[in-house]
Amino acid sequence: MAGAVGRPRKSGPRRKGKTARDEILDAASELFTTQGFSTTSTHQIAEAVGIRQASLYYHFPSKTEIFLTLLKETVDPALAMAEDFAESDATPAMKLWALVASQSRSLLISNWNIGRLYQLPIATSEEFAEYHESRQALEEIFQSLAAELVGPDDPRTVLPFHMALIAVEMRDNTGTAPFSKNNPELPPYSIMLADAVLEALEAQVPDDHIEQTKELIQKVDATAAAK
């Protein structure tokens, strides 16, 4: 029988997560959001997981890669949904409502408040260019959909993306997600924020918007889980 990948644990599992990789991300999320990036070491992350430092490097080549992975978790779900919309005949209002709900949901289902990571000075570093590109692409999608509703010269086109990010300020950082990723419903905060965006743009909330969004999120989550 094949042996376990990487070196053995120093103790039993200590963190939330189905895999060692998930546990590393959970530990790093806590340390990065509570004490910052520069003061967190890979040794501390490994200790928090209960593995040797050498085992951590099997999953992530560097602390920077861990941080980048966490940053991208805050934008990738909404970007994946936007890609599905490319071939959809849904109205701009429906697309925008779903994107706000999806983006805010992704910030509410993590154990730690990883949305705060982009507020750290290190997040502006060129090392995280991949994240910057993804975030910029997502912001432009939000703006283009808003422009379809109010016109490209309306200053309100910048509101939807930033209103979705308010979810970061609406949750704690205690290690327990305020909303379960496995819950088939939408977080009440996400519904509230998505409704508020369309109200700010004076657009009507589409019929069956919640069910359509839930189906899209389930599809995105299933695709991500299969990777």
Secondary structure, DSSP 8 states (H G I E B T S, - for coil): ----SSS--SSS--SSSSSHHHHHHHHHHHHHHHH-STT--HHHHHHHHTS-HHHHHHH-S-HHHHHHHHHHHTTHHHHHHHHHHTT----HHHHHHHHHHHHHHHHHSSSS-GGGGGGSGGGGSGGGHHHHHHHHHHHHHHHHHHHHHH-TT-GGGGHHHHHHGGGGGGS--SSS-SS-TT-SS--HHHHHHHHHHHHHTT----TTHHHHHHHHHHHHHHHHHH-
